[in-house]
């Protein structure tokens, strides 16, 4: 049944995406941008509902009281496609940084451009970072917005050693706004590069914001320390659930380091 439900969810998930993009097109492109946000947020809610009903995986996101008013940086762990769609419904006017090539995809790219996301060209990292800082600063000057950036860049397996990039430090320093870390272990249930979707409850938590104005080293220490400590706790909770998901080797290794029993 796991394979059947996973296959069914993956099929319905992409059908839902395509159908909604087509059906909502007139409303989306004729509406002011603040109203048009209803469409992608509604898609996110329906995707999470389908994930629950078909794959048997609930999404439990807490800590909304830690989201500040106005502009801030949201810094989630990146383990799964789940964390790319689960958080933006909680934000008023989010911004994603993404590859410019994605804007060339029919419909999908047009939707991105409507929301004034920040496309970047592949190439020099230093040039790309400068362009991102400049574009984000321009957006924040127009309206309070929330920048979503994954501090580790690429998806990593649950329990893997942290590999935070310098980019978020530069953004934090240059933009002068708080950072909200986000902890979760969604990769246990919606693994990267796999089609299987394991049942259970994905728990994610918006952590207390790190205030603007800290030194670079102090900021990085707090970001890594607070995020990883919360992820460790969520990993332990997932491993001790009545029907825990399979633990990848990275998660098993981390649980042993934490002195927690791993499921048989």
Secondary structure as UniProt FT lines:
FT   HELIX           2..23
FT   HELIX           25..30
FT   HELIX           33..50
FT   HELIX           51..55
FT   STRAND          57..62
FT   HELIX           64..66
FT   STRAND          72..76
FT   HELIX           82..85
FT   HELIX           88..90
FT   STRAND          94..99
FT   HELIX           100..104
FT   TURN            106..107
FT   HELIX           108..114
FT   TURN            115..116
FT   STRAND          118..120
FT   HELIX           125..142
FT   STRAND          146..148
FT   TURN            151..152
FT   TURN            158..159
FT   HELIX           167..175
FT   STRAND          179..184
FT   HELIX           186..188
FT   TURN            192..193
FT   STRAND          200..206
FT   TURN            212..213
FT   HELIX           216..239
FT   TURN            242..243
FT   HELIX           249..257
FT   TURN            258..259
//
